[in-house]
């Protein structure tokens, strides 16, 4: 490996990609970052530095893990992409970053990192749908593809990416849509940005929208922002149960609609804390001016709810939580301003 080869930092958080069988049944994370990068041919792609951050399941990853990773990426990548061309290159220790973790919350981690960072180097999140000992385990191929993307100059300036099954997805769009398929990750409504083909990074499109930049300092408190998922027969108590939250996301049916009996409780809640209205389908975004009946998106937005734009409920939740974690004094206007950047 030449000293001119790209330097890629691999940070491991656990997940299926690092899981092995345990005596009590099933599998659990225990492999280290060094184990994950022991892949034939990987050393030909980049100079690898591997470090284990945590060894936990997808559900065990917390926002503070990603805040810490974002801080390290900033320190070691020579600044932000907003800097002038070439600025910070003399202090850059790495040329790309790969974060490995469980796939259950991978889309959320990728999006949160995308909000926290404006990196000068590519940052890629990957994982696996099959454990290492399973026939056809996809972890090694996903790590190899992720390193190739992280080491590619073509991936700079695209925001945080998710790379699985040789597909390259924008963090703001990617979603897990199958519990076990190796092709579980998709970008609803738009598709992947590109693919890794024959070892080459091939980008077909660039993200049409940048994720709002919401910096959060290490040690910041994370707010309580629950998601109220509306379904057939939803009742007012589904909303009032969260009256003590710092902010709320309501996932309406269709383009962002709720039963009329929920309108009053949601309007009252929106008077006290920011309430963001998201749409259930996950593609197409939240409507803003199509339906006008009580409980429609026009009605709810007029009553003070804030449209989630193109984000689904999970990502809208993270965006709103990051606003409050970044500034404990944040309120309705701050949330409206950040979500307005999504249009």
N, C-alpha and C positions, 0 to 999 in steps of 0.2 A: 504494500500500500504506500503510495507516494505521499510525501508531506504536503503536496498540493491537493490531495483528495479532500472532499468535504468532510467536515466534522459533525456528526449527528449524536445528539444527546437522547438516550432512551430512558424514560422515567416510567417505572412500573407501579401500578396500584392494585394489582391482583386480578380477580375475575376468572372466568372460564379459561382464558388463555393460559393462566398460571395454575390451574387446578389439577389435582391428582386424587386417586381414590383414597378414602379414609375408612377406618375400621368399622365405624358405625353405619356405613352405607353412603353411597353417592360419592361426590367429589367436593373438594374445598381448596381454596387457593393456598399454595405454599412455594411454588417455583419463584426464583428470584429473577431480577432483570438480566443478570448474567446468564441464567438458564435460557431465557427467552431469546437471547441474541446468539445462541450457539447454533447457528443455521448455516449450512453449506452455502458458500457464495456471498454471504453478507459482508464479509470483510473486503470483498472486491468492490463493493458499492460505496463504502465510506469508512472513515475512522470512527469507531463506535465507542462511546462512553456510556455505560449502563449503570443505573442506580435504582434500587428499590425504595419507593417512598412509603408504601403501605402494602399489606397483603390481605385484602379484604374482598368481600363480594361486591357486586354492583350496588346493592342496597346500602352497603356500609360506607360508600364514598360520600363525603360531605363537602359543602361549598368551600370550607376552609382549606381542604386539600388542594382545590383548584386555585384558590387565591395564592397559596404558597408556591405552587408550580408557576403561576403567572409571574410572581415576583422573581423567581429564579431565571425564568426565560428573559425577562427584561434586563436583569443584571448581566447575563452572559451573552446576550445577542447584540450588545453595542448600542442600545437605544431603541427607538421606535421607527416605524416606517414613515412617520411624519417628518423625520429629520431630513436634512438636505442630502442629496445623493452623495454617497461616500462618507458621510458623517458617521462617526462611531465605528467604522471598519477597523481602526487600529486597536480598539478595545474588544472586538468581537471574539469570543472564545469558541463559538459554535456556529455552524452554518444551517442547522435545522434541528428540530425537536420532534420526537415521537413519544406519545403518551399511550401506554397500554392499560386497559382496564376492562371490567365486565361490560357486556353489551347492553344489559338491561337499562342502564342509565347513561350509556355512552352519548346519546344524542343530546342529553342535558349538559353533560360535562363539556362536550365540544362547543356548545352554544355559550356556556358560561365563560369558557376561556376566550371565545371570540369577542365577548363583551369586555373582558378584562384587559385584553391585549391589543396592541397595534404593533406587532413584531416586525423586525427587519428580516427575519428568517422564517421559512415555512414551519408551521406547527401542525402536526398531524396526530389525530387520535385514532387508535385501532384496538381491536380485541379479537375474540374468536367465538364461534358458535359451538364448536366441538372441543372437548378437552384433549390435551396432548396425547393421551393414550388411546383415543378413539380412532378407528380406521377412517382415513380421510380427514384427519385433523387439519383445520384451516389456519391455525395460529401462525405457524412458520411462514406460510405464503403471505398472510396479512402483514406480518412484521416486515418481511422483505419488501413488499410493495410500499408500505408506509415509509420505510427508510429511503427507498428510491424517490418517492415524492418529496420527502423532507430535504433530500440532498439536491433537488432539482431547482435551478434558478427560475424555471418557468412557474414554479408554485409560489414564488414570492408575491406579496401584495394581494393575495386572494383571501386573506383572513384565515381563520383556523379551518382545517379540513378534516374530514373523516374518510379513511381509506379502508375498505373491506371488500373482499371478493373481487379485487383488482379494479374496483370502481372508486372514483374520487368525488366526494360530495361536499358541498358547502355546509358549514356547521349550522347555519340558520335554516336550512331546508331539510337536512337529513332526519330520518325517523326510522325506528325499528318497527316493522310491520308483520313479523312472523316470530313465533317463539323458538323455533329450532332450525329453520332453513339457513344454509350458508349464504343465501341471497336475501337475508332478512331485511337489509337496509336499503331504503329507497329515498328519493327526494320527490315527494308527492307534488304533482303539478308541473314540475320542471325537469326532473331527471338529473343524472349526475353531470358534473362539470367535465369529466373525461375519464380516461381509463389508463391502466398500466398494461401495455401490450408489448410482448416480446422484450420485456425489461425496460421499455421506454415509457416515459411519462407523456401522454398525449392528451392535451386539453382541447376540448371542442368549444366551450363557452366560458365566459367569465361571469361571476355573480353580478346580477343587475343592481343589487342593493347592498350597501355596507351595513353591517350590524352597528347599532349605536355603541359608542365607546363609553363604558361606565367603570372607571377605575375604583377598586376597593383595596384598602390597605390591609396588610396582614394584622390579625388580631381584632378586626372589626366584628361587631355583633351582627348576627344574621337574623333578620326579622321573621315574624310569623306571617306567611302569605299562603293561605290555603286555597285550593281549587274547589269550587262548588260545581259539581257536574249535574246538569239538569237532564232529567229524563221524563218519560211518560209518568204522570201522576206525581210529579215533584210538589213538595209542600213548603209553605213559608218557613217552617222550622228548619228546613235544609239550609236556609240562609241565616236565620237568626242564631243558629248554633255557633256561628263564627263572628259574633258581634264584637268580640274582644281582639280580633286580629289587627295587625298593623296595616294590612291591605288585603284585598280579596280579588281572585279571578273567578268569574262565573263563565262556565263553558256552556253556552246556549246550544240548542239544537239547530240544525240547518245552518243558516248564515249568521246565527247569533240571536236566537229567539227563546223566550221563556213563557210559561203559562201566565195568564193575566193575574192570578192570585199571588205570584211572586213579585209583581211590579212594585207594590208598595214597600215591602221589606227591602228590596234592592235599592230603591230610591232613598229610603231612610239610611241604609248603610252607606250609600255613596255620599250622603251629606257629611258623614263622620270621617270616613277613610276612603282612599282611592279604590275604586272598583273597576276592574278592566273586564270588558266583554269580549270573549273569544268564541270561535265557532267549532262545533264538534267534528266535522268531517276531516279536518287536517290539511285540506288543500282548498285553494280558492280564497282563503282569508275571511275576515269578518265583514259582512255587508255594512253599508252605511246609509243607503238612501233608496232601498227597493221596497220594503214593506212598512206599512204605517199603522197597523192595528196595535192595540194594547199588548205589550210584551214583545213587540217587534224591535228590530235594531234601531229604527228611527225614534221610536218611543223611548227606548232605554237610553240612547245617547242624549236625547233632549232632557232626560231626568238626571244627567250628570255622570253616567257611566262613560268609560273611556274605551274606545275601540282598540282591539289588539292588532288591527291591520292584518298583515300576512302571517303573523305568528300563531301557532296553536297554543292551547292553554298552558301546557308545561313550560314552553319557552317564554310565554308572556309572564308566567309566575316568576321565572328566574330573572327576567329583565326588571320587573318591578321590585323584587327583593334586592337586587343589586343596587338599584337607585337608593333604597333606604339604608343598605349596608354602607354605601359610599358616603351618605350624608344623613345623619340621624335626624336632621331638621327638615328633611324632604317632605313635600306634601302634594296636594292635587296638581298644582301647576307644574311641578318638576316631573311628575309622572306623565302628564299630558305632553310636555315638551319632548320627552324621550320617545314616547310612542309616535309622536308626529314625525319623527325622523325616519320612521319605517315606510312612509308613503313614497 
